[in-house]
Amino acid sequence: YRALRVFARRDAIYATHISRCNMVETIYKPEQILEWLSDVADPEIPGLTIMELGIVRDVECNGGVTVSLTPTYSGCPATEAIEASVVAALEERGVAKINIRRVLAPAWTTDWISQEGRDKLRVYGIAPPQRRDRPIICPRCDSSNTELVSEFGSTACKASYRCVDCLEPFEYFKCL
């Protein structure tokens, strides 16, 4: 008896015709994603990362990566730039499925800025947010002898101040 003959040229599937879908999906851990996001700088304050600013609210890794971000205020013009930076940082590390969720409630508060972030603001020349019952401290000379120049600084979340002792102008990150 003869065996059934199968000819490769008729029945074989060439590599170029194989589906292009990924057969193996990479599983990411939220801790790993958060570590990567700790390198993403805030576009308005480059010395500060979005993690130190406290706007990354959550990371989910279910069939892709979803990053929940809370803008510093609902009309912040940097929101879209931050979202694009997050996507770029994750794509750079090979993450294919990325979803950004904009979370407006609860609203962001300056309480979410980390201590390291507050220290970096001071080094950058911006007075970190203070409780309303405390004086604004000059980031250059640590004097509390300061005066408000304008409620509006270079961005809506900052005010302009001047130190009466060292005479240097500086910005104050408003409490929100």
Secondary structure, 3 states (H helix, E strand, C coil): CCCCCCCHHHHCCCHHHCCCCCCCCCCCCHHHHHHHHCCCECCCCCCCEHHHHCCEEEEECCCCEEEEECCCCCCCCCHHHHHHHHHHHHHHCCCCCEEEEECCCCCCCHHHCCHHHHHHHHHHCEECCCCCCCCCCCCCCCCCCEEEEECCCCCCCEEEEEECCCCCEEEEECCC
